[in-house]
Amino acid sequence: MALSISLVVLLLIIVFMLVNKAGLKAGHAIICVLLGFYLASSSVAPTIDDLTTNVADMIGDVNL
């Protein structure tokens, strides 16, 4: 659960910066959010969840 909350916060910060700095319009950001909600309720959701979990695990395993 902590991973998903921190990922949501990270994505929220990225969207906020894109709206303010890169010229992303608020309407486009809202469309992206709606797409995310529809993807979350689709049959693709478990695959996306597995992908993000695997990528987060790979990043966590990197030793610097």
N, C-alpha and C positions, 0 to 999 in steps of 0.2 A: 504494500500500500504506500509506503514512503517513497518508493521509486516512482509510482505513477503520479503522486502529488508533486514531487520535485520536477518531473518531466512536464507536467501541466504548467507549473510556474515558469520553467525555462521557455516553453513554447509561447506562453503569454508575454513574456519579456521580449522575445524575438518579434512577435506580431506588433507589439507596442512600438518597438524601435523601427520596424518597417513602415508603420503608419506615420511616425514622426519624421524619420530621416530619409527614407527611400521613396516616399511619395505614394505608398500603398493607400488607397482610399478605404475609408471605413466600410463602405458597402462591399468591397472585395473581401475584406477581413471577415465580415459577417457571412458572406457566401462560403468562405473556407470553414468557418465554424459549423455552419449547417451541414456542409459536406462531411465533416468529422462525425457529427451526430448520426447522419444516415449511414456512414460506414460502420459505426459502432453497433448499429442494430442489424447489419447485414450478415451474410454468411462468411464474409471475408474477415470479420473482426477477429476470430481466433488466430488466423494466419498473421495478421498485422500485430497482434499482441505477442505472438511467439517471436516474430522478427525483432520487435523492439526489445523484448527481454533478452534475446540472444546477443543483440548489438550492445546492450548495456552490460551484459556479463563479459563480453569480449573487452570492452573499454575498462571494466573493473579489474580484469586480469592483467592489464598492461603494467609492467614494472619499469619505472623510470630510474 
